[in-house]
Amino acid sequence: MFYFIIDILGTIAFAISGVLVAMEKKLDLFGIFIIAFVTAVGGGTLRDVLLGSTPVVWLRDPIYSIIILASVLFAILFINQLKYFRTSLFLFDTIGIGLYTMVGIEKGLSADLLPMMCIALGTITASFGGVIRDILCNEIPVIFRKEIYATACIIGGLSYFLIRLLPFDATFAYVAAILVIIGIRLLAVKFHIALPNIYRSDKTE
């Protein structure tokens, strides 16, 4: 039940982030729902396909579609409270990657994958819904820019397996890893921490 709740919370967070991007692009209601939907289930769909778990989770359980629809309606109705698009998008996206990374890792563990593969699966689960969202909205996906995004997922995943080596409850390790991912993302943006820029500046004196 705990892992299911985390999965649902991640779905809500990513669906709302999709709504915010779609509304910023001034899409119609259908467009808003589609962007929210692919943001929420895109990474999980790819994860399930890689694991050979078909039909994928949102086709097996209608609760995901219902939750996404409810999240879309909520975001549209309370858009004035979410009027600071960029701040709201960043927060929901950050919460989403923290939750979904661990959902993906848990799926990997259930499939008896090695820790390295579980972390890769968690990163895919957390990142690729946003990749699809950004591509559909004609943006360069955040994961492909210099921002700390997938790196946060990887570090959080590593922290989960390291904490599991200590005498702590598995649930504690799970929650701690989520907080590590969210914390790294927040700190990276606040203090402008980014991956090294490999390109020379085109500016001339």
C-alpha positions in Angstrom: 0.0 0.0 0.0 2.9 2.4 0.8 4.4 2.0 -2.6 1.1 2.4 -4.3 0.5 5.7 -2.5 3.9 6.9 -3.6 3.0 5.9 -7.2 -0.3 7.8 -7.0 1.4 10.9 -5.5 4.0 10.8 -8.3 1.2 10.5 -10.9 -0.6 13.6 -9.5 2.6 15.7 -9.3 3.6 14.9 -12.9 0.1 15.4 -14.2 -0.1 18.8 -12.7 3.3 19.7 -14.1 2.0 18.7 -17.5 -1.0 20.9 -17.1 1.2 23.9 -16.2 3.3 23.4 -19.3 0.3 22.9 -21.6 -1.5 26.0 -20.2 1.7 28.1 -20.6 1.6 27.0 -24.3 -2.1 27.9 -24.4 -3.2 24.5 -25.6 -6.9 23.6 -25.7 -8.6 21.2 -23.1 -7.8 18.1 -25.1 -4.2 19.2 -25.5 -3.9 19.9 -21.8 -5.2 16.4 -20.9 -2.9 14.7 -23.4 0.2 16.5 -22.2 -0.7 15.8 -18.5 -1.3 12.2 -19.4 2.0 11.5 -21.2 3.9 13.4 -18.5 2.3 11.2 -15.8 2.6 7.8 -17.5 5.3 8.2 -20.2 8.2 7.1 -18.0 6.2 4.3 -16.4 5.1 3.1 -19.8 8.7 2.8 -21.0 9.7 1.1 -17.8 7.0 -1.5 -18.1 7.8 -2.1 -21.8 11.5 -2.6 -20.8 10.5 -5.1 -18.1 8.1 -6.9 -20.4 5.3 -6.1 -18.1 2.4 -5.7 -20.5 -0.3 -4.5 -20.7 1.4 -1.5 -19.1 0.2 -0.4 -15.7 -2.2 2.3 -16.7 -4.0 -0.1 -19.1 -4.4 -2.7 -16.4 -5.6 -0.3 -13.7 -8.1 2.5 -14.6 -7.3 4.4 -11.4 -4.3 6.1 -13.1 -6.5 7.6 -15.8 -9.0 8.7 -13.2 -6.3 10.3 -11.0 -4.8 12.1 -14.0 -8.2 13.4 -15.1 -8.9 14.6 -11.5 -5.5 16.3 -11.4 -6.1 18.1 -14.6 -9.5 19.4 -13.4 -7.9 20.4 -10.1 -5.0 22.3 -11.8 -7.4 24.1 -14.2 -9.8 25.1 -11.5 -7.1 26.4 -9.1 -4.9 27.9 -11.8 -5.0 31.2 -10.0 -3.4 29.7 -7.0 -0.8 28.1 -9.3 -0.3 31.4 -11.2 3.4 31.4 -10.8 3.8 28.9 -13.6 7.6 28.5 -13.5 7.8 28.1 -9.7 4.8 25.7 -9.6 6.1 23.7 -12.5 9.5 23.4 -10.9 8.1 22.2 -7.6 5.7 19.6 -9.0 8.3 18.4 -11.4 10.9 18.0 -8.6 8.4 16.2 -6.4 7.5 14.0 -9.3 11.1 12.9 -10.1 11.7 12.1 -6.4 8.6 9.9 -6.1 8.9 8.2 -9.5 12.6 7.4 -9.2 11.8 5.2 -6.2 8.8 3.7 -7.9 11.0 2.6 -10.8 13.7 1.3 -8.4 11.1 -0.8 -6.6 9.8 -2.2 -9.9 13.4 -3.2 -10.7 13.9 -4.9 -7.3 10.7 -6.8 -7.9 12.1 -8.0 -11.2 15.4 -9.1 -9.4 17.5 -6.6 -11.3 21.0 -5.5 -10.1 21.1 -2.2 -8.2 22.7 -0.4 -11.1 19.9 -1.5 -13.4 17.3 -0.6 -10.8 18.8 3.0 -10.6 18.7 3.2 -14.4 15.1 2.0 -14.4 14.2 4.6 -11.7 15.8 7.4 -13.7 13.9 6.4 -16.8 10.6 6.2 -14.9 11.2 9.7 -13.4 12.6 11.4 -16.5 11.0 10.2 -19.7 7.5 11.5 -19.1 9.0 14.9 -18.9 11.0 14.3 -22.0 7.9 13.4 -24.0 6.1 16.4 -22.5 8.8 18.8 -23.5 9.2 17.4 -27.0 5.4 17.6 -27.7 5.6 21.2 -26.4 8.5 22.1 -28.6 11.0 22.5 -25.8 14.5 20.9 -25.3 13.9 18.4 -22.5 15.3 19.4 -19.2 17.2 16.1 -18.9 19.2 17.0 -22.0 20.2 20.4 -20.7 23.0 21.2 -18.2 20.6 21.3 -15.2 20.9 18.7 -12.5 17.9 16.5 -13.2 18.7 12.9 -14.1 21.8 13.2 -11.9 19.6 13.9 -8.9 17.7 10.6 -9.6 21.0 8.7 -9.9 22.4 10.0 -6.7 19.1 9.5 -4.9 19.0 5.9 -6.2 22.6 5.3 -5.0 21.7 6.7 -1.6 18.8 4.3 -1.3 21.0 1.3 -1.7 23.7 2.7 0.6 21.1 3.4 3.3 19.8 -0.1 2.9 23.3 -1.3 4.0 22.8 0.4 7.4 20.5 -0.9 10.2 17.5 1.2 9.0 14.0 0.1 8.0 13.5 -0.2 4.2 10.7 2.3 4.4 13.0 4.8 6.0 15.6 4.3 3.2 12.8 4.7 0.6 11.6 8.0 2.0 15.1 9.3 2.7 16.1 8.6 -1.0 13.1 10.6 -2.2 14.1 13.5 0.0 17.7 13.3 -1.3 16.5 13.6 -4.9 14.2 16.5 -4.1 16.9 18.2 -2.0 19.6 17.9 -4.6 17.3 19.3 -7.3 16.2 22.2 -5.1 19.8 23.1 -4.1 21.1 22.8 -7.6 18.5 25.3 -8.9 18.9 27.6 -5.9 22.7 27.8 -6.1 22.9 27.5 -9.9 24.8 24.2 -9.7 25.0 22.5 -13.1 27.0 19.9 -15.0 30.2 21.3 -16.7 29.7 23.1 -20.0 31.7 21.4 -22.7 31.0 24.1 -25.3 33.1 27.2 -25.8 31.4 30.5 -25.7 30.6 32.0 -29.0 30.9 35.5 -27.7 33.6 37.7 -29.0 35.3 40.5 -27.3 
